[in-house]
Amino acid sequence: MTADEMKKKAAEAALEFVENDGGVIGVGTGSTVNHFIDFLAGVKHKIEGAVSSSENSTQRLKAHGIPVFDLNATGELSLYVDGADESNRQLHLIKGGGGALTREKIIAAASKQFVCIADDSKLVDVLGKFPLPVEVIPMARSFVARELVKMGGTPVWREGFITDNGNWILDVHNLQIMEPVKTEQQINNIVGVVTVGIFAMRPADILLLGSPQGVKRVE
Ligand code: 5RP
């Protein structure tokens, strides 16, 4: 079974969390979420619409006729469904491979339940093998990079990529993130950092992992 088939299985399993209450749900970004959006189209009568974490997801939602709302107009969301680049067993995540980490973190914080969907290769013992995305204000790029080097990382500028917020991304290699909450706070405190792709202060609530044996659930 390919990784994409496993992602699709996890995405389908997340439909179970979409309640029949006509509410607005949060929708993340990435190839796994793209499958989720396609499945969501089949049950769109159950929801009023979605808050989207990226221009890409917004386009896909709208193409399926799913209304997209501004988070400022919705209040707290009952459900957020998004993918991840890595997860540990505490459901601390690394996110931002697709560069949408800031809006993703805002929607996760504004949601009661965060359901994370992925293929089972994303489950790791220690976060950090996947280069950690950090969104920065463009003029702070070099300064933030030097601070990340002091922390033991090797930041690489994702050259040519501009986030939906007009900022830049540093991908930090060679970090072994033993204390995700502490590292998230430390990187948040560097001036010029917009968002760090560690989701530990607000982890996922449920992780659905697609695998050849079916969908595994970690809570
Ligand atoms: C985007 C993300 C994605 O959720 C993450 O990169 C996983 O992507 P995929 O579902 O394509 O494996 O954080 O910013």
Residues whose N, C-alpha, C, O or C-beta is under 5 A from the ligand:
A	BS01	5RP	T29 G30 S31 T32 V33 D82 G83 A84 D85 K95 G96 G97 G98 G99 A100 L101
